[in-house]
């Protein structure tokens, strides 16, 4: 990999780690309990997928304007 690619990867991973930690902590505050024992985890995952779809479509619309 080039120096620029390595730097880009490092920035991406740093941002992901920070955002993932904050999102996890926020989820704990909102939902409580241990994530790995939530009985409705698959339902929550489906909701997240749907949210991602709508975000992607909104971004597509923004980029066309």
Backbone torsions as a table, in degrees:
resi	resn	phi	psi	omega
1	UNK	NA	151.5	177.8
2	UNK	-77.7	167.8	176.7
3	UNK	-60.4	-42.5	-179.3
4	UNK	-64.6	-39.6	178.4
5	UNK	-66.0	-41.3	178.5
6	UNK	-62.7	-43.1	178.2
7	UNK	-65.3	-40.3	178.9
8	UNK	-62.9	-43.9	177.8
9	UNK	-61.2	-44.8	-179.7
10	UNK	-61.1	-43.5	178.0
11	UNK	-63.3	-42.8	-179.7
12	UNK	-62.0	-46.6	-178.9
13	UNK	-67.7	-37.1	177.5
14	UNK	-63.2	-46.2	178.8
15	UNK	-62.6	-42.7	179.5
16	UNK	-60.8	-47.2	-178.5
17	UNK	-59.4	-44.3	179.6
18	UNK	-64.3	-49.7	-177.6
19	UNK	-66.0	-38.5	-179.8
20	UNK	-64.6	-40.7	178.8
21	UNK	-64.2	-46.1	179.9
22	UNK	-63.3	-42.0	-179.3
23	UNK	-64.9	-41.4	179.6
24	UNK	-62.6	-46.7	-179.6
25	UNK	-64.2	-39.9	177.8
26	UNK	-63.4	-41.7	177.6
27	UNK	-62.7	-39.2	177.3
28	UNK	-62.4	-41.8	178.8
29	UNK	-64.4	-40.5	-176.5
30	UNK	-75.7	-40.6	-170.9
31	UNK	-110.7	-24.2	-179.9
32	UNK	64.7	-177.3	178.1
33	UNK	67.1	179.1	179.3
34	UNK	-93.5	127.1	-177.2
35	UNK	-55.3	-39.6	-173.8
36	UNK	-74.3	-3.8	176.8
37	UNK	-121.2	13.7	178.5
38	UNK	-71.3	125.0	-177.1
39	UNK	-70.6	-23.5	-176.3
40	UNK	-105.5	27.6	-175.3
41	UNK	-59.7	-41.7	-178.9
42	UNK	-65.7	-34.7	176.3
43	UNK	-65.1	-41.1	177.8
44	UNK	-64.1	-38.3	178.7
45	UNK	-63.9	-41.6	177.9
46	UNK	-61.3	-42.0	178.5
47	UNK	-61.8	-40.2	178.8
48	UNK	-64.1	-40.8	178.5
49	UNK	-62.0	-42.7	178.9
50	UNK	-63.2	-43.5	177.1
51	UNK	-58.4	-44.8	-179.5
52	UNK	-61.7	-39.6	177.9
53	UNK	-59.6	-47.3	-178.5
54	UNK	-66.6	-38.2	175.8
55	UNK	-62.3	-42.2	179.4
56	UNK	-63.3	-41.8	-179.9
57	UNK	-68.5	-37.4	177.1
58	UNK	-64.4	-41.7	178.1
59	UNK	-64.3	-41.6	177.7
60	UNK	-57.9	-42.7	178.9
61	UNK	-64.9	-42.1	178.7
62	UNK	-60.9	-42.1	-176.9
63	UNK	-70.6	-23.8	178.9
64	UNK	-79.1	-19.8	-179.0
65	UNK	-86.7	NA	NA
